[in-house]
Amino acid sequence: MGDSTRESDAILSAAGKTLQVQRDGGTHRPAKSIGRGSADVRRKNWLTRAKYLAGAVVTILVSASVAGLILDGIGFTGVMAVAFAVMAAVWFFSNYPKVKVPKRAELKKGDAKQMVARTELWLESQRPALPPPAVQIVDQLGVQLDALGLQLQTIDQNDPAMNEVRELVGEYIPETIDNYQKIPAHLRGEKHAGKTADERLTESLGKISGEVDRVTRRLAEGALDDLAIKSRYLDYRFGGPEALEDHSK
């Protein structure tokens, strides 16, 4: 009975350590997300992996316990087999299921939140093949797409502005990067018509970044106007800061 208890404690200790590794990000940490949209997708993926791992570990422990009761202990060999089974489960669910990188044709599908998350994931997958200056702009685009996504959630999906955003996010961004990647790597640093492909990519992404910022600001104008009107009404209704100080005395 004592041996069975010690074996169970050893198995539970190993399982606890593996689950802690999984909660801390697994043996392989996910790539850095460029925005909240893609980060949420990755976080959900890791939660799914953790659930699968927990289910696998529980199944392994229950199976080992049942075998121990039937065989009056599973012995050192059994404990090692269970430990290897737990480690195998940790390895597998630290790598699978993987986050699905959307295809280019899928970028402008779905609602605003889905479109932003898909585009951020797609941009992240392209980042390793881009020159450092372009990577910096891609990281900046992630923050801008988050802000744009919040604005899009407040407007009707059939609003003409949605078509403009879908074209900008779902076409211009991927087309620019696709055109760059069609150029052989050894030619990207050579000048053509005055500039290198690396320079033109960085310049184009910078223009797109500026356009994303412009669209975000334009969509926010209505909310800014509403806030200004509300502020003026409150000043009229309750007075300015001086009046509020008098009321507090």
RAPEWO-V866116 format. One record per pair of residues at least 24 apart in sequence whose C-alpha atoms are under 10 Angstrom apart, sorted by the first residue. I is the first residue (numbers start at 1). J is the second residue. Records with the same first field share a line. If there is no record, write none. Layout:
BEGIN
I->J ; J
END
This chain:
BEGIN
1->68 ; 69 ; 72 ; 73
2->73
3->68 ; 72 ; 73 ; 74 ; 75 ; 76
4->65 ; 68 ; 69 ; 72 ; 73 ; 74 ; 75
5->65 ; 68 ; 73
7->64 ; 65 ; 68 ; 73 ; 74 ; 75 ; 76 ; 78 ; 79 ; 80
8->61 ; 64 ; 65 ; 68 ; 73 ; 74 ; 79
10->79 ; 80 ; 82 ; 83
11->57 ; 60 ; 61 ; 64 ; 65 ; 79 ; 80 ; 82 ; 83 ; 86
12->57 ; 58 ; 61 ; 83
13->83
14->57 ; 82 ; 83 ; 84 ; 86 ; 87
15->53 ; 54 ; 57 ; 58 ; 60 ; 61 ; 82 ; 83 ; 86 ; 87 ; 90
16->54 ; 57
18->53 ; 54 ; 57 ; 86 ; 87 ; 89 ; 90 ; 91
19->50 ; 53 ; 54 ; 57 ; 86 ; 90
20->50
21->90 ; 94
22->46 ; 47 ; 49 ; 50 ; 53 ; 54 ; 90 ; 91 ; 93 ; 94
23->47 ; 49 ; 50
25->50 ; 94
26->50 ; 90 ; 91 ; 93 ; 94 ; 95
27->90 ; 91 ; 94 ; 95
28->91 ; 94 ; 95
29->94 ; 95
30->94 ; 95 ; 99
31->124 ; 125
32->124 ; 139
33->120 ; 121 ; 123 ; 124 ; 139 ; 142
34->120 ; 121 ; 123 ; 124 ; 138 ; 139 ; 140 ; 141 ; 142 ; 143 ; 144 ; 145 ; 146
35->116 ; 117 ; 120 ; 121 ; 124 ; 139 ; 140 ; 141 ; 142 ; 143 ; 144 ; 145 ; 146 ; 147
36->116 ; 117 ; 120 ; 142 ; 143 ; 145 ; 146 ; 147
37->113 ; 114 ; 115 ; 116 ; 117 ; 118 ; 119 ; 120 ; 121 ; 142 ; 143 ; 145 ; 146 ; 149
38->99 ; 114 ; 116 ; 117 ; 118 ; 119 ; 120 ; 121 ; 122 ; 123 ; 124 ; 142 ; 146
39->117 ; 120 ; 121
40->117
41->99 ; 100 ; 114 ; 117 ; 118 ; 121
42->98 ; 99 ; 100 ; 121
43->99
44->99
45->96 ; 97 ; 98 ; 99 ; 100
46->93 ; 94 ; 95 ; 96 ; 97 ; 98 ; 99
48->93 ; 96 ; 97
49->90 ; 92 ; 93 ; 94 ; 95 ; 96 ; 97 ; 98
50->90 ; 93 ; 94
51->93
52->89 ; 90 ; 92 ; 93 ; 96 ; 97
53->86 ; 89 ; 90 ; 91 ; 92 ; 93 ; 94
54->89 ; 90 ; 93
55->89
56->85 ; 86 ; 89 ; 90 ; 93
57->82 ; 85 ; 86 ; 87 ; 89 ; 90
58->86
60->85 ; 86 ; 89
61->85 ; 86
101->125
104->170 ; 171 ; 174 ; 175 ; 178
105->170 ; 171 ; 174
106->170
107->166 ; 169 ; 170 ; 171 ; 174
108->163 ; 165 ; 166 ; 167 ; 168 ; 169 ; 170 ; 171
109->166 ; 170
110->157
111->149 ; 152 ; 153 ; 157 ; 162
112->148 ; 149 ; 150 ; 151 ; 152 ; 153 ; 154 ; 155 ; 157 ; 162 ; 165 ; 166
113->145 ; 146 ; 148 ; 149 ; 150 ; 152 ; 153
114->149
115->145 ; 149 ; 165 ; 166 ; 169 ; 170
116->142 ; 144 ; 145 ; 146 ; 147 ; 148 ; 149 ; 150 ; 152 ; 166 ; 169 ; 170
117->142 ; 145 ; 146 ; 149
118->170
119->145 ; 169 ; 170 ; 173 ; 174
120->145 ; 146 ; 169
122->174
123->173 ; 174 ; 177
126->174 ; 177 ; 178 ; 181
127->177
129->177 ; 180 ; 181 ; 185
130->177 ; 180 ; 181 ; 198 ; 201 ; 202
131->188 ; 189 ; 197 ; 198 ; 199 ; 201 ; 202
132->198 ; 202
133->198 ; 199 ; 201 ; 202 ; 203 ; 205 ; 206
134->177 ; 198 ; 199 ; 200 ; 201 ; 202 ; 203 ; 204 ; 205 ; 206
135->202 ; 205
136->202 ; 205 ; 206
137->202 ; 203 ; 205 ; 206 ; 207 ; 208 ; 209
138->173 ; 202 ; 205 ; 206 ; 209
140->206 ; 209
141->173 ; 205 ; 206 ; 208 ; 209 ; 210 ; 212 ; 213
142->209
144->209 ; 210 ; 212 ; 213 ; 216
145->169 ; 209 ; 212 ; 213 ; 216
147->212 ; 213 ; 216 ; 217 ; 220
148->212 ; 213 ; 214 ; 215 ; 216 ; 217 ; 219 ; 220
149->216
150->216 ; 220
151->215 ; 216 ; 217 ; 218 ; 219 ; 220 ; 223
152->216 ; 219 ; 220
154->219 ; 220 ; 223
155->219
161->215 ; 218 ; 219
164->215
165->211 ; 212 ; 215 ; 216
168->208 ; 209 ; 211 ; 212 ; 215
169->208 ; 212
172->204 ; 205 ; 208
173->204 ; 205 ; 208 ; 209
176->200 ; 201 ; 202 ; 204 ; 205 ; 208
177->201 ; 202 ; 204 ; 205
END
